[in-house]
Amino acid sequence: MGKIILRLDRMMVERHMSLNELAERVGITNVNLSKIKNNHVTAVRFQTLAAICEALDCTPGDLLEYQRDE
């Protein structure tokens, strides 16, 4: 089975937004946002995903990527 890769780091670079700024806008801790950014999570609440999309002016499709197993 493949896996979902979060591309939050790429979107943050494109939007010139720091981890601290995004965490503040989204309303979560830097530690939790860092875990999301570095793909160290197994789930993300839709509410959190929606807040990230609002802060970065993007869609979930801009942040999520499906990677097939090789």
C-alpha positions as CSV (number, residue, x, y, z in Angstrom):
1,M,0.0,0.0,0.0
2,G,1.2,3.5,-0.8
3,K,1.4,6.4,1.6
4,I,0.4,10.1,1.8
5,I,3.2,12.6,1.9
6,L,2.6,16.1,3.3
7,R,4.3,18.8,1.3
8,L,3.8,21.5,3.9
9,D,7.5,22.5,3.8
10,R,7.3,23.2,0.1
11,M,4.2,25.3,0.4
12,M,5.7,27.3,3.3
13,V,8.7,28.1,1.2
14,E,6.5,29.2,-1.7
15,R,4.5,31.4,0.6
16,H,7.6,32.8,2.4
17,M,6.1,31.8,5.8
18,S,8.0,30.6,8.8
19,L,7.0,27.8,11.1
20,N,6.4,30.2,13.9
21,E,4.1,32.4,11.8
22,L,2.1,29.6,10.4
23,A,1.7,27.9,13.9
24,E,0.4,31.2,15.2
25,R,-2.0,31.7,12.4
26,V,-3.3,28.1,12.6
27,G,-3.5,28.0,16.3
28,I,-1.3,25.0,17.1
29,T,2.0,24.7,18.8
30,N,5.3,24.9,16.9
31,V,6.1,21.3,17.9
32,N,2.9,19.9,16.5
33,L,3.2,21.9,13.3
34,S,6.8,20.7,13.0
35,K,5.7,17.1,13.2
36,I,3.2,17.7,10.4
37,K,5.8,19.5,8.3
38,N,8.3,16.7,8.7
39,N,5.8,13.9,8.0
40,H,6.0,12.5,11.6
41,V,2.2,12.2,12.0
42,T,-0.2,9.4,11.0
43,A,-3.3,11.7,10.9
44,V,-4.2,15.3,10.6
45,R,-7.6,16.7,11.7
46,F,-9.6,18.2,8.9
47,Q,-10.0,21.3,11.1
48,T,-6.2,21.7,11.3
49,L,-5.8,21.0,7.5
50,A,-8.5,23.6,6.8
51,A,-6.7,26.2,9.0
52,I,-3.4,25.5,7.3
53,C,-5.0,25.9,3.8
54,E,-6.6,29.2,4.9
55,A,-3.3,30.5,6.3
56,L,-1.3,29.5,3.2
57,D,-4.1,30.3,0.6
58,C,-4.0,26.8,-0.9
59,T,-6.1,23.6,-1.1
60,P,-5.5,20.2,0.5
61,G,-4.4,19.0,-2.9
62,D,-1.5,21.4,-2.8
63,L,-0.3,19.9,0.5
64,L,-1.0,16.2,0.1
65,E,0.7,13.8,-2.3
66,Y,0.1,10.1,-2.8
67,Q,3.3,8.0,-3.2
68,R,3.0,4.4,-4.5
69,D,5.1,1.7,-3.0
70,E,7.9,0.6,-5.3
